[in-house]
């Protein structure tokens, strides 16, 4: 699909994240619940690194082998913070390790998963990379508009060279 751009390759430093998490599968992909739980807490976060929010996915090793839509994974609604001190009550924390990421800028409906299908089934196998076992995430900035075809976000896929 030529409608999706090739990624930028970036090296990120470690990120501290606070937020809400849940176990989910593609067969039961109701992420609105964690965003509804997390959103009221955002104003209580005093040490955010930037205003953008993070939608994070943590896959177990081998998740994409013998792929099934009922395999579960961990999904987070979160924000990057400077430190884990003075966290609002009821939020979890995690660390996104430093490493290389392929970053895809996406414009379109957030619910349209064709870009992910293209990344994993076409771009990745044709590239010089393989998935690295680190969190995948999307950065949801001021141009992110849930439910809008004009929505924009950056998709970060953890990679390592073959």
HELIX and SHEET records of a PDB file:
HELIX    1   1 UNK A   32  UNK A   39  1                                   8    
HELIX    2   2 UNK A   42  UNK A   44  5                                   3    
HELIX    3   3 UNK A  114  UNK A  118  1                                   5    
HELIX    4   4 UNK A  119  UNK A  123  3                                   5    
HELIX    5   5 UNK A  124  UNK A  126  1                                   3    
SHEET    1   A 4 UNK A   8  UNK A  12  0                                        
SHEET    2   A 4 UNK A  99  UNK A 107 -1                                        
SHEET    3   A 4 UNK A 152  UNK A 161 -1                                        
SHEET    4   A 4 UNK A 129  UNK A 131 -1                                        
SHEET    1   B 8 UNK A   8  UNK A  12  0                                        
SHEET    2   B 8 UNK A  99  UNK A 107 -1                                        
SHEET    3   B 8 UNK A 152  UNK A 161 -1                                        
SHEET    4   B 8 UNK A 136  UNK A 140 -1                                        
SHEET    5   B 8 UNK A  53  UNK A  58 -1                                        
SHEET    6   B 8 UNK A  72  UNK A  81 -1                                        
SHEET    7   B 8 UNK A  15  UNK A  25 -1                                        
SHEET    8   B 8 UNK A  92  UNK A  96 -1                                        
END                                                                             
